[in-house]
Amino acid sequence: MLLDTTYDIATPEGVELRLPLAGLAPRALAWLVDAGIKTGVLLFASMFLRVLGVFGLGVYFVVTFVLLWFYNVLFEVLGHGATPGKRSFGIAVVNRNGTPVGWSASIIRNLIRAVDVLPGCYAFGCISVLISGRFQRLGDLAAGTVVVHRPRASATPPRPRADDVDPLPVVVPLSREEQQAIVDFGERFGRLNVERAEELAAVLRPVFSDVNAARLRAYAGWLAGRDRRS
């Protein structure tokens, strides 16, 4: 059972990495920002290159080619996986194993963009993001990459953890996966806003009919305490 759009990776050293996957909305907004930057550069270039006649037209085509095919690649590889658009929304491209994206993977994912955009308005890419388990468009599937949220430093104090509340015993039978999902919720509670916490708690309504975020934290505290005692 998953309580959030996360992707867990077990490293060879035995450390578990939890990557928060980026969905369609932030990726689409990031694309709009990058598209605006590309358009602005092309408009600016056309204003100065038109006076050069045929030579200026040739340079304009070169600039267009570089922007369309290498803008994303250069920023993703040299900018820690993030174009200006991705950086503005706190997302970045990484390899499926959590390592920084390299030249070959970035080139592949951006070449396949020509297929993702078909038959128009990125239809294939959007459908792939919505139905794939890791929100991957076709380019990501081919290159073995995922788009994740980058952690951002928060100026607000952390919210209480699950072990800061009075534990509430769980009286219904739970599978090991369900227990782990509840404990994970408690551990991540301090990084969730109120609306997101309630949304995730509602996932367990089929198991606990009256559950809410506060009660789920109490369950998480009891389960975590039981694990420490065992």
C-alpha positions as a LaTeX table, in Angstrom:
\begin{tabular}{lrrr}
\hline
Residue & $x$ (\AA) & $y$ (\AA) & $z$ (\AA) \\
\hline
Met1 & 0.00 & 0.00 & 0.00 \\
Leu2 & 1.30 & 3.47 & $-0.90$ \\
Leu3 & 0.17 & 6.58 & 0.93 \\
Asp4 & 1.85 & 9.00 & $-1.42$ \\
Thr5 & 3.42 & 9.36 & $-4.83$ \\
Thr6 & 6.86 & 8.23 & $-3.72$ \\
Tyr7 & 9.42 & 5.92 & $-5.26$ \\
Asp8 & 11.57 & 3.84 & $-2.91$ \\
Ile9 & 15.08 & 2.75 & $-3.90$ \\
Ala10 & 17.22 & 0.27 & $-1.97$ \\
Thr11 & 20.89 & 1.12 & $-2.51$ \\
Pro12 & 23.65 & $-1.53$ & $-2.49$ \\
Glu13 & 24.77 & $-0.08$ & 0.87 \\
Gly14 & 21.40 & $-1.00$ & 2.38 \\
Val15 & 20.15 & 2.60 & 2.55 \\
Glu16 & 16.59 & 3.24 & 1.39 \\
Leu17 & 16.03 & 6.38 & $-0.68$ \\
Arg18 & 12.53 & 7.79 & $-0.93$ \\
Leu19 & 12.00 & 10.01 & $-3.95$ \\
Pro20 & 8.82 & 12.13 & $-4.15$ \\
Leu21 & 7.69 & 11.83 & $-7.78$ \\
Ala22 & 6.50 & 14.87 & $-9.73$ \\
Gly23 & 3.12 & 14.51 & $-11.40$ \\
Leu24 & 1.65 & 16.02 & $-14.53$ \\
Ala25 & 0.75 & 19.46 & $-13.13$ \\
Pro26 & 4.22 & 20.68 & $-12.02$ \\
Arg27 & 5.82 & 19.18 & $-15.10$ \\
Ala28 & 3.36 & 20.95 & $-17.40$ \\
Leu29 & 3.90 & 24.27 & $-15.61$ \\
Ala30 & 7.67 & 23.83 & $-15.83$ \\
Trp31 & 7.35 & 23.14 & $-19.55$ \\
Leu32 & 5.37 & 26.37 & $-19.99$ \\
Val33 & 8.13 & 28.37 & $-18.29$ \\
Asp34 & 10.81 & 26.78 & $-20.48$ \\
Ala35 & 8.68 & 27.31 & $-23.59$ \\
Gly36 & 8.34 & 30.99 & $-22.65$ \\
Ile37 & 12.12 & 31.32 & $-22.27$ \\
Lys38 & 12.76 & 29.68 & $-25.64$ \\
Thr39 & 10.18 & 31.89 & $-27.32$ \\
Gly40 & 11.69 & 35.01 & $-25.75$ \\
Val41 & 15.19 & 34.08 & $-26.91$ \\
Leu42 & 13.98 & 33.43 & $-30.46$ \\
Leu43 & 12.10 & 36.75 & $-30.59$ \\
Phe44 & 15.13 & 38.60 & $-29.25$ \\
Ala45 & 17.43 & 36.86 & $-31.75$ \\
Ser46 & 15.13 & 37.60 & $-34.69$ \\
Met47 & 15.17 & 41.33 & $-33.89$ \\
Phe48 & 18.95 & 41.52 & $-34.25$ \\
Leu49 & 19.59 & 38.88 & $-36.90$ \\
Arg50 & 17.11 & 40.14 & $-39.47$ \\
Val51 & 19.45 & 42.99 & $-40.39$ \\
Leu52 & 22.08 & 40.44 & $-41.49$ \\
Gly53 & 19.97 & 39.12 & $-44.33$ \\
Val54 & 20.56 & 35.53 & $-45.43$ \\
Phe55 & 23.45 & 35.09 & $-42.99$ \\
Gly56 & 21.25 & 36.22 & $-40.12$ \\
Leu57 & 18.54 & 33.80 & $-41.22$ \\
Gly58 & 21.06 & 30.95 & $-41.13$ \\
Val59 & 22.19 & 31.91 & $-37.62$ \\
Tyr60 & 18.55 & 32.11 & $-36.56$ \\
Phe61 & 17.96 & 28.54 & $-37.75$ \\
Val62 & 21.02 & 27.37 & $-35.81$ \\
Val63 & 19.76 & 29.09 & $-32.64$ \\
Thr64 & 16.34 & 27.52 & $-33.14$ \\
Phe65 & 17.88 & 24.06 & $-33.58$ \\
Val66 & 20.00 & 24.41 & $-30.43$ \\
Leu67 & 17.05 & 25.61 & $-28.35$ \\
Leu68 & 14.73 & 22.86 & $-29.54$ \\
Trp69 & 17.15 & 19.96 & $-29.18$ \\
Phe70 & 19.84 & 20.93 & $-26.68$ \\
Tyr71 & 18.26 & 23.43 & $-24.27$ \\
Asn72 & 16.84 & 20.69 & $-22.05$ \\
Val73 & 19.88 & 18.42 & $-22.38$ \\
Leu74 & 22.39 & 21.08 & $-21.39$ \\
Phe75 & 20.40 & 22.28 & $-18.40$ \\
Glu76 & 19.52 & 18.78 & $-17.20$ \\
Val77 & 23.13 & 17.56 & $-17.29$ \\
Leu78 & 24.91 & 20.73 & $-16.21$ \\
Gly79 & 22.14 & 22.08 & $-13.97$ \\
His80 & 21.69 & 19.06 & $-11.69$ \\
Gly81 & 18.69 & 17.73 & $-13.61$ \\
Ala82 & 16.72 & 20.97 & $-13.74$ \\
Thr83 & 15.95 & 23.40 & $-16.53$ \\
Pro84 & 14.96 & 26.93 & $-15.43$ \\
Gly85 & 11.32 & 25.85 & $-15.62$ \\
Lys86 & 11.86 & 22.74 & $-13.52$ \\
Arg87 & 13.95 & 24.67 & $-11.01$ \\
Ser88 & 11.20 & 27.27 & $-10.56$ \\
Phe89 & 8.80 & 24.51 & $-9.50$ \\
Gly90 & 11.30 & 22.55 & $-7.44$ \\
Ile91 & 11.53 & 19.47 & $-9.66$ \\
Ala92 & 14.43 & 17.73 & $-11.38$ \\
Val93 & 15.26 & 14.75 & $-13.61$ \\
Val94 & 17.24 & 11.87 & $-12.10$ \\
Asn95 & 18.06 & 8.34 & $-13.17$ \\
Arg96 & 15.70 & 5.61 & $-11.99$ \\
Asn97 & 18.25 & 4.60 & $-9.34$ \\
Gly98 & 18.34 & 8.14 & $-7.93$ \\
Thr99 & 21.70 & 9.14 & $-9.44$ \\
Pro100 & 22.17 & 12.38 & $-11.43$ \\
Val101 & 21.11 & 12.18 & $-15.05$ \\
Gly102 & 23.93 & 11.91 & $-17.60$ \\
Trp103 & 24.40 & 12.87 & $-21.22$ \\
Ser104 & 23.12 & 9.66 & $-22.82$ \\
Ala105 & 19.96 & 9.44 & $-20.69$ \\
Ser106 & 19.15 & 13.12 & $-21.15$ \\
Ile107 & 19.69 & 12.96 & $-24.92$ \\
Ile108 & 17.45 & 9.88 & $-25.21$ \\
Arg109 & 14.60 & 11.33 & $-23.11$ \\
Asn110 & 14.65 & 14.56 & $-25.10$ \\
Leu111 & 14.88 & 12.88 & $-28.51$ \\
Ile112 & 11.77 & 10.84 & $-27.63$ \\
Arg113 & 10.05 & 14.16 & $-26.90$ \\
Ala114 & 9.31 & 14.23 & $-30.62$ \\
Val115 & 7.05 & 11.19 & $-30.03$ \\
Asp116 & 5.63 & 12.45 & $-26.73$ \\
Val117 & 4.31 & 15.58 & $-28.44$ \\
Leu118 & 2.20 & 13.53 & $-30.90$ \\
Pro119 & $-0.52$ & 13.77 & $-32.08$ \\
Gly120 & $-0.53$ & 17.27 & $-30.58$ \\
Cys121 & $-0.33$ & 19.09 & $-27.23$ \\
Tyr122 & 1.91 & 16.35 & $-25.81$ \\
Ala123 & $-0.99$ & 13.89 & $-25.87$ \\
Phe124 & 1.14 & 10.73 & $-25.85$ \\
Gly125 & 3.40 & 12.15 & $-23.15$ \\
Cys126 & 0.50 & 13.21 & $-20.92$ \\
Ile127 & $-1.22$ & 9.84 & $-21.26$ \\
Ser128 & 2.02 & 8.05 & $-20.43$ \\
Val129 & 2.56 & 10.19 & $-17.31$ \\
Leu130 & $-0.99$ & 9.53 & $-16.11$ \\
Ile131 & $-0.96$ & 5.76 & $-16.57$ \\
Ser132 & 2.64 & 4.89 & $-15.68$ \\
Gly133 & 3.35 & 3.92 & $-12.11$ \\
Arg134 & 6.17 & 6.48 & $-11.75$ \\
Phe135 & 4.68 & 9.38 & $-13.75$ \\
Gln136 & 7.07 & 8.76 & $-16.65$ \\
Arg137 & 6.49 & 10.02 & $-20.15$ \\
Leu138 & 7.70 & 7.91 & $-23.07$ \\
Gly139 & 11.09 & 9.63 & $-23.03$ \\
Asp140 & 11.55 & 8.77 & $-19.36$ \\
Leu141 & 10.61 & 5.14 & $-19.97$ \\
Ala142 & 13.16 & 4.89 & $-22.78$ \\
Ala143 & 15.94 & 6.65 & $-20.88$ \\
Gly144 & 15.28 & 5.10 & $-17.46$ \\
Thr145 & 14.66 & 8.45 & $-15.76$ \\
Val146 & 12.08 & 9.91 & $-13.39$ \\
Val147 & 11.15 & 13.47 & $-12.45$ \\
Val148 & 11.15 & 14.14 & $-8.71$ \\
His149 & 10.48 & 16.98 & $-6.32$ \\
Arg150 & 13.58 & 18.53 & $-4.82$ \\
Pro151 & 13.41 & 19.02 & $-1.05$ \\
Arg152 & 13.06 & 22.66 & $-0.10$ \\
Ala153 & 14.15 & 24.21 & 3.16 \\
Ser154 & 11.19 & 25.38 & 5.18 \\
Ala155 & 11.22 & 28.48 & 7.37 \\
Thr156 & 8.38 & 27.15 & 9.50 \\
Pro157 & 9.14 & 24.94 & 12.49 \\
Pro158 & 8.59 & 21.21 & 11.95 \\
Arg159 & 5.23 & 19.82 & 12.95 \\
Pro160 & 4.99 & 17.11 & 15.61 \\
Arg161 & 6.06 & 13.59 & 14.68 \\
Ala162 & 3.96 & 10.51 & 15.26 \\
Asp163 & 5.83 & 9.68 & 18.47 \\
Asp164 & 4.97 & 13.10 & 19.92 \\
Val165 & 1.30 & 12.14 & 20.35 \\
Asp166 & $-0.44$ & 9.66 & 22.61 \\
Pro167 & $-0.41$ & 6.25 & 20.88 \\
Leu168 & $-3.73$ & 4.70 & 19.95 \\
Pro169 & $-3.80$ & 0.89 & 19.71 \\
Val170 & $-4.82$ & $-0.63$ & 16.40 \\
Val171 & $-7.59$ & $-3.18$ & 16.97 \\
Val172 & $-8.20$ & $-4.25$ & 13.35 \\
Pro173 & $-5.95$ & $-6.76$ & 11.58 \\
Leu174 & $-3.45$ & $-5.13$ & 9.23 \\
Ser175 & $-1.04$ & $-6.57$ & 6.73 \\
Arg176 & 2.67 & $-5.80$ & 7.06 \\
Glu177 & 2.42 & $-3.40$ & 4.12 \\
Glu178 & $-0.49$ & $-1.52$ & 5.70 \\
Gln179 & 1.36 & $-1.23$ & 9.00 \\
Gln180 & 4.46 & 0.10 & 7.24 \\
Ala181 & 2.35 & 2.62 & 5.30 \\
Ile182 & 0.87 & 3.99 & 8.54 \\
Val183 & 4.30 & 4.24 & 10.20 \\
Asp184 & 5.63 & 6.02 & 7.09 \\
Phe185 & 2.75 & 8.49 & 7.35 \\
Gly186 & 3.71 & 9.26 & 10.93 \\
Glu187 & 7.35 & 9.79 & 10.01 \\
Arg188 & 6.47 & 12.13 & 7.14 \\
Phe189 & 3.70 & 14.01 & 8.93 \\
Gly190 & 5.93 & 16.96 & 9.81 \\
Arg191 & 6.57 & 17.63 & 6.13 \\
Leu192 & 2.90 & 17.55 & 5.08 \\
Asn193 & 0.42 & 20.41 & 5.07 \\
Val194 & $-2.95$ & 19.91 & 6.72 \\
Glu195 & $-4.86$ & 19.27 & 3.49 \\
Arg196 & $-2.34$ & 16.70 & 2.22 \\
Ala197 & $-2.27$ & 14.92 & 5.58 \\
Glu198 & $-6.06$ & 14.57 & 5.58 \\
Glu199 & $-6.03$ & 13.43 & 1.96 \\
Leu200 & $-3.55$ & 10.67 & 2.73 \\
Ala201 & $-5.43$ & 9.63 & 5.86 \\
Ala202 & $-8.58$ & 9.23 & 3.77 \\
Val203 & $-6.82$ & 6.50 & 1.77 \\
Leu204 & $-7.28$ & 4.23 & 4.78 \\
Arg205 & $-11.02$ & 4.85 & 5.16 \\
Pro206 & $-11.79$ & 1.32 & 3.88 \\
Val207 & $-9.78$ & 0.00 & 6.85 \\
Phe208 & $-10.64$ & 2.62 & 9.51 \\
Ser209 & $-14.06$ & 4.12 & 8.82 \\
Asp210 & $-13.58$ & 7.13 & 11.13 \\
Val211 & $-9.90$ & 7.80 & 10.46 \\
Asn212 & $-8.44$ & 11.28 & 10.12 \\
Ala213 & $-4.90$ & 12.65 & 10.17 \\
Ala214 & $-4.76$ & 13.01 & 13.97 \\
Arg215 & $-6.04$ & 9.49 & 14.60 \\
Leu216 & $-3.71$ & 8.04 & 11.97 \\
Arg217 & $-0.74$ & 9.73 & 13.69 \\
Ala218 & $-1.81$ & 8.09 & 16.94 \\
Tyr219 & $-2.01$ & 4.71 & 15.20 \\
Ala220 & 1.44 & 5.34 & 13.70 \\
Gly221 & 2.83 & 6.14 & 17.14 \\
Trp222 & 1.48 & 2.90 & 18.57 \\
Leu223 & 2.78 & 0.80 & 15.66 \\
Ala224 & 6.21 & 2.47 & 15.79 \\
Gly225 & 6.41 & 1.94 & 19.53 \\
Arg226 & 5.42 & $-1.68$ & 19.20 \\
Asp227 & 8.15 & $-2.20$ & 16.58 \\
Arg228 & 10.74 & $-0.71$ & 18.92 \\
Arg229 & 9.65 & $-2.96$ & 21.76 \\
Ser230 & 9.69 & $-6.15$ & 19.65 \\
\hline
\end{tabular}
